[in-house]
Amino acid sequence: MKLTLIGGGGVRTPLFLMSLLRWHTRLGLTELCLMDVDARKLSVFAALSRALLAQAGDPFRLTHTTDARAALTGADYVVTAIRVGFERGRALDERIALKYNVLGQETTGPGGFAMALRSIPAVLEYARLMQEVCPDAWLFNFTNPAGLVAQALHEAGFERVVGICDGANAAQHAVAWWCGVPASQVRAEVYGLNHLSWCRHAWHGDEDLMPRCLADDGFLREAQGMFDPELVRMQGAFLNEYLYYYYYAERAVEAIQADRWTRGEEIELLNARLLAQLERVDIAAEPERALRIFFGYNRRRGETYMHYAHGAAAMPPIPETFDGDIPEEAGEGYAGVAFSAIEALAHDRPAWIGLNVPNRGALPGMAADDVVEVTCRVDGSGVHPLPVAAIPEGHLYLMRAVKRYERLTVQAIRERSRALAIEALMAHPLVLSYSRARGLVEDYLQAHAAYVGEWR
């Protein structure tokens, strides 16, 4: 099996590799190919990945290239994890949104819209190349906004496409951990859209563990700490963490505006410092030193993830150098979700996973071709979304409003239409204003002209 990671020069590649080292035997992996358009970053993170692979005894082949055609030729599975416009693009997306006093966040609201302007055309090009050189391969999209990108790919006629987000499976793991049972034995009922989903059931055998968990203040404090307990119980479901931006909209904007940097600006500074520090090390000769730098960076990055939602203080300064302990294993995150699905598809070992796929009647009230976030049964015959009973009206209302925004965004990008782009942002529940939408669209098209080109 050949697995190709498009975006292999990203800072998460070593974590992806660490997860793959736990899965490669079950998958039957023979080659991992890292591809990226940024040769500098690709060289550094490929070297770091090789250091990890060598420590594990080189159980499979690792290649890297800037040539997409070479990377995709012969691939059985492809993961797309790209950032068009790099960290600077994300920082601009978030800061421009805050100029209009609306959420400045990477995937939700205007920030997600701006990222989609750049991400969708690029991922579509990779998908078209896949049709030519590896037409039977599955594409697992990590590129944000993951659900919106998957919607665009399916509308363009690409069927073997799955949107991946670890947040879709957070409830399953949280309930399993709290109740002391293996996560693989818990069957969660997830429904919604990417970064806009709920889980109201989590079965272990014949018992639904979710009511017990939602009634437990300790569980809510540990697993849903960013939300008030009465809100979680009002919704009757485990809440995806990104619902914070809807249920605490004004609080989120205020906190982000008050911070010293947006998250995008912080990541831009962190990544630049990490890359400079790693480039001063001979990674092949001093792998332990390089890995300590990387894991020191990773710890500092994790410390401030959605810190404002957990009542934490403002972002701390960025250290001059990174240094941290090398863990025996890292959390699997997105990678573990993808590898579970790949194992199920490749070896017909059924798995139940929250994924972003076309609805096909699973969620009542949503169109059959709407890409939704839903629990799926994955096996050798494909990916099958599981039917969900009637969805609470408030949840469905929010889902349909955001899906209308997503559909209009895909159409606007396809037609390169300013008018449709403005209509799309007007439809988003966090914007709902023509004057704001118009200003946002014009600012984003100007800021990212090098990537999005001319619009009519």
C-alpha positions, 0 to 999 in steps of 0.5 A: 500500500502506498499512502501519499500526504499532500502537505507533507512539509507541515508541522504536524507531519511528525505526529502523523508519522508517529501515529502511522507507526502504530498502524502500518502493520494493520494497514499493510503499508509499504510506502509513505510519500510526503509531497509539498510545494514548499521545498524548504519546509518539506526538507526539514519535516521529512528529515524529522520524520526519517529520524522517527522512522529510523528509531522504529527500525524503518518498517516502511519506505519514506519518500518526499518530493515537490512533484505532485504527479510523482507523489500521486502516481500509484497511490492507494490512499491520499491525505490532503493537508495543505495551507494555501497562503501559508500561515500569513494567509490565516493571520490575514483571514482572522485579522480582517474579520475582526476589523468588522467585529465578527469572529476571526477564526480559521474555519468558522465564519468569515475566516473559514470562508477566506480559507475556502477561497484558497483551499478549494481550487487547490484541492480540486486540482489534486483531485483531478490529477488523482483521476489521471494517475490513481483513479481508484484511490480514496482521498481523505481531506484534512484541509480546512474548512474540511467539510466545506472542501469535501462539499466542493469535491463531491459537487465536482463529481469526486466520489471517493472523498471523505472529510476528516476531523477528530472533533467528530469523534471527541464524544466517543472518546470522552464517554469511553474514557469517563466510563472506563471502557475501550473507545472501540466498543462505544458506538456514538451517534454524531450528527451535524456539519464539520465544526458544528455537530452534536452527539446525543447517544453513545452506546456500549452494548445495549446501554446508552452511556450519554445520559449518565455522562450528561447528568454527571457534573464531573464529566461536564467539567472535564470533557465539556469545560468550555460550556456552562453545564446548563447549556449542555443539558439544555441541548441534550447532547455532547457539544463539538467544541467549535459550537463555542463560537455560536453559543458564546459568539460575542464573548469569543470575539471580545476575547480574541480582540483583547489578546496580543495576537490572533491564533493565526498570528501566534502560529505564524510566529511559533512556526517561523521560530521552530523552522529557524531552530530546526534548520540550525540542527543536523537532524540526521546526526542529532535526531534527539536534539531535533525531536526535543525542539519539535516536541517543545514547540508542540507543547507550547502550541497546545497550551494556548489552543482555544485558551480563552474558552477555558478561562485562561489568561492571555497568550504567554510570550513565545520562547526564544528556543523550544525544548521538550521531552520526547513522548513515547507516543502522541495523540492520534487526532486526525491521523487516527481517524483516517487510518481507522477508515483506511483499515476498514476499507482496505481489509474489510474490517468494519469501523464506526467513525464520525466522518464528513460525507454526503448525507444520502438520507441519514440526517432528516431535514438535510438534502441527500447531497449535503456533506454532513458530519455523521457516524458512518459504518466503514467497510470493504464496500465503502462508507455508509452514513448511519440514519439518525432519528429526528434532529432537534429543531434548533440544531437543524435550523443552525445546520441548514443556515450554515449549509446554505452558506457552504453551498453558496460559497462553493458556487461563488468560488466555481463562478468567481462571483462577488455577488454570490460570495456576498450572499454566502456570508450574509447567510452565515449566522455569525455575519447576517449583514450585507454591509459586513459581508460586502466589506469582508468579500472585498477585503479578502479578494484583495488580500489574497489576489495572488491565490484567488485571481480575478473575480467578476 
